[in-house]
Amino acid sequence: MFKQSVALAYSPEKNKEDFEEVLFIKAFKQAAKELDGPIHYPRMKPQPDPDGENYKWFTENESKDKRSLPPLWKETGLPYWE
């Protein structure tokens, strides 16, 4: 009954009762899985900055494209600025 109620209330297609397609359910399931890539703050290049200036990703982000994290249900890892 819980799954049916959530699906009816939050499904992208209101007439479709698919619990697995509810966005916050998809996001939770993705967050609960193991990530295939490295876990770190966003940075300019794949390797860490030897001078410790990994903050530059945030500086670039504020001044240019204003990238944001992808939706969790489409998690592919953080972008680099290369």
N, C-alpha and C positions, 0 to 999 in steps of 0.2 A: 504494500500500500504506500510505503514511503517513496519508493522509486517511481511509482506511477504518479503520485502527487507532485513530486519534484519535476518530473518530465512534463507534466501538463502545465505547470506554472512557469517553467523556465526554458522550455525547449525552443530553439530558434524558429522552428516551424510549429506554430501553436497547435496544429491538428495532429502532430506526430508525437507519439509517446515513446521517445527514445532517451532513456536516462543517461546513456553513455555519451550523448551529443550535447548535453547541457554544459555550457562553457566552464562553469566553476567546478564541475565534476571532472571534465577533461583536464583542467589546470591542476587539480588536486592529484589526479592519477599520474600526470607527467612529473609533478614535483616529488612524488613518492618513488619514482623510478630512479635508477642509477644513471647519472649523466655520463655519456661516452667521452666527453672532452675534459680539459682541465678546468678547475674552478679557481677563479681569480677576479679581481676588479677589472673593468675594461682597460685596455692599454693600446698604445699606438701600434706596436708590433707584437707578433706572437711571443717573442722572448722578453723577459723583464728588462727594464732600463737599468743599465749598470750604475748610473748615477742616481738612481732612486727617484727619477722624475716620472713616475707612472701616473701622476696626477694630470699630465698633459692631455690625456683623453678627455677629461672633464672640461679642461680649458677650451679645447677645440670644439667640444660639443656645445658649449655655451655661445661660441662666436660664429658657428657655421650651421651645419645641417640640423641641429637639435635632434639627434638620434635618441631614441628611447629603447628600453628593453622590449624585445618581442613579446607578444602574448605568450603566457606560460604554456598554453596548450599547443603552441607551435615552437617550443624551445629548440633552438639550434646552437646556442652558445652566444657569447657576446661578440659584437663586431670589432674589428681592428680599423685603424685609419689608413692603412696602406692603400 
